[in-house]
Amino acid sequence: MSQKEGSFFRRHAVWMATATLMGTVIGAGVLAIPSVIAQSGFLVGAIDIIVIGLAMLLLNLSLGEIVLRTNGHHQLTGYMEKYLGPWGKRLMMFSMIFGIYGALIAYIIGEGETLRTLFGGNPLWYSLLFFVVISLVIYKGVKATGRTALVVISFSVTVIILLSIFAIFDINVTNLTSFYPARFLVPYGVILFAFLGTAAIPELREELIKEKQKLKKAIIIGSIVPIVIYLLFAAVVVGIVGLDGFTLLEPNQQIATVALSLYANPVIGILANVFAVLSMLTASLSLGLALREMYQYDYRLSPRAAFALTMILPFVLGISHLTTFIRVIDVTGAITGGVAGILIVLAYRKAQRTGERTPEYALHLPAGFYWLLLLLFSGGIVYQLLKTIV
């Protein structure tokens, strides 16, 4: 990091930390939310967003306390090994790898459909082009700077707000009054995927290394803003497209921005899909680089072997279009988020008893809150497995 960029980080430490968390959370997952929200009814879906969002806020704060109770710098796998042992590390590793592969597959599929909406043609060729582009960047190992992350998340939030403003007059209010309580769990996996950002919490501590007492503030802001953004975005897209509109679309056309381009003002559609392209691009690069580095540094593979292991599975499943964007995100969110959530809750309870230092904040919440989290995450995994099998 240059001296100039280091100075920038110090002056804006809290907001940089907040942007890091928001940038990890708000990504391409938001593109799948409106479709599943339409299936459950907007009112039920809004409750899902709020409940899961608050659960993830509590989980992020718990992980933040784990980080502050522990000496040294670790990533999620390191914290799980420290407090849960080798099995905790292995399960967290599985969660991270499964989640990254799932996201990369979904984004390759999603980019193909989004670029087809913008330019016409065959989505398969666009998926292949997208794969080639991210492969080159991941192979070279080019990383974004802190300023770039701040610009990207600022752009994403701005686009969603502008979309909401421009599209407000196209909303059919009756599309927002549907209510199907029996479908309460339908959006679970997709929404959980969209809120996943736990991997960023250890990085927040490093960004606030001299102001650790502000970590709680950064986590709260960075966790609550996505709830508001997702509610706003879902209301706009569902309000315009509606359940009937989504039902008429092909599975991969149910990506929120693609659906908007078919039912809303053309300008709104173009703006939405440009946002989608950039969102999936930045998310793919950061996740792909993280996975390649894990294989290279943690498992001592050669750079070429690490790169190949990172990209082969997404290539096969993403380019072949054997599944759909929303389906991949649904399964990935429920499994990855569920496993990670359970492990973090268990590690948190252990860290409260055996932590190495006094944290700058402590939650002091009743144990019942954590039993509810365990029930939410474990129940979500069971539901997803049953839905997949049946």
Buried (B, 14 or more C-beta within 10 A) or exposed (E): EEEEEEEBBEEBBBEBBBBBBBBBBBBBBBBBBBBBBBBBBBBBBBBBBBBBBBBBBBBBBBBBBBBBBBEEEBBBBBBBBBBBEEEBBBBBBBBBBBBBBBBBBBBBBBBBBBBBBBEEEEBBEBBBEBBEBBBEBBBEEEEBEBBEBBBBBEBBBEBBEBBBEBBEEBBBEEBBEBEBEEBBBBBBBBBBBBBBBBBBBBBBBEBBEEBBEBBBBBBBBBBBBBBEBBBBBBBBBBBBBBBEBBEBBEBBBBBBBBBBBBBBBEEBBBBBBBBBBBBBBBBBBBBBBBBBBBBBEEEEBEEEBBBBBBBEBBBEBBBEBEBBBBBBBBBBBBBBBBBBBBBBBBBBBBBBEEBEEEBBBBBEEEEEEBEBBBEBBBBBBEBBBEBEEE
